[in-house]
């Protein structure tokens, strides 16, 4: 059973959440009445991606704790934004990938224990190890945290400063892609019942940093528009828009490298001619035809869009599943982006016909069923509220493309979560059509046990992140491994901490 501290915090959390949901329902009704009187659209097109009561963390573009972060507003017409989490392992030499693949082949999963294959990083001021061995701490002896040259990046650890405006990691994009380590890209969608949460909250920032280190990937935390200011399908469309933005970034990066390559090899006498043209190419960023996007250097230097993973937390899992379905239908339009896997962490599924867990655990910890129904009322259009809506129930027929086309899907569920049975049923449907869809169930765990602020530093939360890292690394490797009990041939693993 959950600890006494968790139970007490759950009571306070539910009281506060219920109060906020009721206030938003009242404010939403007032806004709808005002909009109807003015003959306008009740949706606020620009929207909001965070709430005033949310504690947020500022972006930090240097590797102070092993991960650098950067915020990007990617849509001029809405508040849609992303926070990029770049792990310091991106500065390693590309040959270190060989060591990773050897480790992956030796990893195995059992019912009792999932061995972590990544060692967690320490603080920025101590000698640190990551999953690729020592990180060159001897190079910091000069005092100002200068780091080794990053194989194609500028010296001093890629820290760039111009007139004191920006000092952060700034890789040079010179077309020498073989000198830069390419990492898988993970799109992460935070939880919050579609009405709260943010990509830069304290809890989400901590979780994404942990995942970026353990999975050894670039994490794009999506700041989608919240309800009731923007109801369905705003959040789902934002998730799909970010995946398209990633594809655009990959294509712009290729154009940029081509342009810089031509400039660097152009005419000119001696050093002045060639270097001058190359410098001009660096100064002129490649943009799309409408000027709405420019090359993002971190992604251009280190992202491998052909290994894209979707990870959704609670309601974010619903968004991730929607984006995966859209990606299946639009494979050619997303080139070179390829969604190779998705992770659904305690998805926010519901339906009009209750499952066993929805009846037995309806008044469970933190998020009980009554409050989640309120959240769905705030998210779904008022004239189309239905618990069997395609956004809410994954088991309704004719919901989208055939399930057999879906990517491998890891589902994480908690023992004391009333939504668990429907998530497990969805994974079973995927397995029926031969999709690799294992389920990890955690004993004595509650909804959001690995992502809620109070629970982030518990052994269960750490173990869950390590388990996800094993599966994601296998899914993004060249040789796939199934996350199953090999001896018993079962597809569901129970994790007991």
Secondary structure by P-SEA (a helix, b strand, c coil): cccaaaaaaaaaaaaaaaaaaaaaaaaaaaaaaaaaaacccccccccccccccbbbbcccccccccbbbbbbbccccccbbbbbbbcccccccccaaaaaaaaaaaccccccbbbbcbbbbcccccccccccccccccccccccccccccccccccccbbbcccccccbbbbcccccccbbbbbbbbbbbbccccccccccaaaaaaaaaaaaaacbbbbbbbcccccccccaaaaaaaaaaaaaaaaaaaaaaaaaaaaaaaaacccccccaaaaaaaaaaabbbbcccccccccccccccccccbbbbbbccaaaaaaaaaaaaaaacccccccccccbbbbcccccccccccaaaaaacccccccaaaaaaaaaacccccccccccccccccccccccccccccbbbbbbbccccaaaaaaaaaaaaaaaccbbbbbbbccccccccccccccccaaaaaaaaaaaaaaaaaaccbbbbcccccccccbbbbcc
